[in-house]
Amino acid sequence: AATLERIELNLEWAVCLVQMFELEPALHAEFEACVPDLSAALTALVEGKEPQSLATASPAARQRVSKAARLASKQLDVLRRAAQSMFQ
């Protein structure tokens, strides 16, 4: 099970990765296929329901993770919309 610290570090890494990500046409289909699962995972983090370490964390910790997950989700959505407009 993921620790709260690992969740926060993973979200920080994901936000940085999205900022550096340049989607190539060859990867567009694979990216689009991953978006639903990524969105679902981020939604679960925003809601603070899973994993167990997050569900049982302090309200302040859940709020930190929720805020980071919302940011990552927004960045993912921006990237998805940009990719759709570029590759359609």
Summary of the structure (lengths in Angstrom):
residues: 88
radius of gyration: 14.0
end to end distance: 39.2
largest distance: 44.1
contacts: 227
relative contact order: 0.20
helix: 83%
strand: 0%
